[in-house]
Amino acid sequence: MKDYIIGILALGLMALCYWNLFKKRFAKVKKVKAQLVEKYVYNVVSRTNPNAKYYTLVFETEQGKRLSFNVPEFSYGGYKEKKRGTLKYKGDMILEFK
């Protein structure tokens, strides 16, 4: 019985992972007018990489909706706070901001 439950949980976890990948791959590309209102770096607790960090950008659209994106370290410095422009994104990935 215990193995049966573990098997069902494992299948559920795999299905969730595939669903997230599916959503990202087939998400619609969206374009909105936005302003970069916040950017920050935080450390991730990790046994394999003690220096792991997430670089996060927070945009606010003209409608007041906040959108957060994790970006690579090399592109993080290129974004300036309070800049307004057109944000083009797909799922949780920034495609362009100008």
C-alpha positions in Angstrom: 0.0 0.0 0.0 2.8 2.4 0.9 4.6 1.8 -2.5 1.3 2.4 -4.3 0.9 5.8 -2.6 4.5 6.7 -3.4 4.0 5.7 -7.0 0.9 7.9 -7.3 2.7 10.9 -5.7 5.6 10.4 -8.1 3.3 10.3 -11.1 1.5 13.4 -9.8 4.8 15.3 -9.4 5.9 14.3 -12.9 2.6 15.4 -14.4 3.0 18.8 -12.6 6.5 19.3 -14.0 5.3 18.5 -17.5 2.3 20.8 -17.2 4.6 23.7 -16.2 6.9 23.0 -19.1 3.9 22.8 -21.4 2.5 26.1 -20.2 5.9 27.9 -20.7 6.4 26.4 -24.2 3.0 27.2 -25.5 2.3 30.5 -23.6 1.2 33.4 -25.7 3.7 36.3 -26.3 2.3 39.4 -24.6 3.2 43.0 -25.0 2.4 45.6 -22.4 3.4 49.2 -21.5 5.3 48.9 -18.2 7.7 50.5 -15.8 10.6 48.7 -14.0 9.7 49.5 -10.4 12.0 47.2 -8.5 15.0 45.0 -8.9 16.7 42.8 -6.4 19.1 39.9 -5.8 18.5 37.2 -3.2 20.6 34.3 -2.1 19.2 30.8 -2.6 19.8 28.1 0.0 21.4 25.3 -1.9 23.7 22.4 -0.9 25.1 22.1 -4.4 25.8 25.8 -5.0 26.3 27.8 -1.8 26.7 31.0 -3.8 23.5 30.6 -5.9 21.5 33.8 -6.4 18.3 34.9 -8.2 18.2 38.2 -10.0 14.7 39.5 -10.1 13.0 42.3 -11.9 9.5 43.6 -11.0 7.5 45.6 -13.6 4.2 47.4 -13.1 1.9 47.7 -16.1 -0.3 50.7 -16.9 -3.2 48.8 -15.4 -1.3 48.4 -12.1 -0.5 44.7 -12.4 2.9 43.6 -11.2 5.0 41.1 -13.1 8.1 39.5 -11.8 10.8 37.8 -13.8 14.1 36.1 -12.9 16.8 37.0 -15.3 20.5 35.9 -15.8 23.1 37.8 -13.9 24.7 39.1 -17.1 21.6 40.9 -18.2 20.5 42.1 -14.8 22.7 45.2 -14.8 21.3 46.4 -18.2 17.9 47.1 -16.7 17.4 50.5 -15.1 14.8 51.1 -12.4 12.0 53.6 -13.2 12.5 53.1 -16.9 9.3 53.0 -18.9 8.8 51.1 -22.1 7.2 48.2 -23.9 7.6 44.8 -22.2 7.4 41.8 -24.4 7.2 38.5 -22.5 6.2 34.9 -22.8 5.2 33.0 -19.7 7.9 33.8 -17.1 10.5 34.9 -19.6 11.3 38.4 -20.8 11.8 38.6 -24.5 12.3 42.3 -24.8 12.0 45.6 -22.9 12.5 48.9 -24.8 
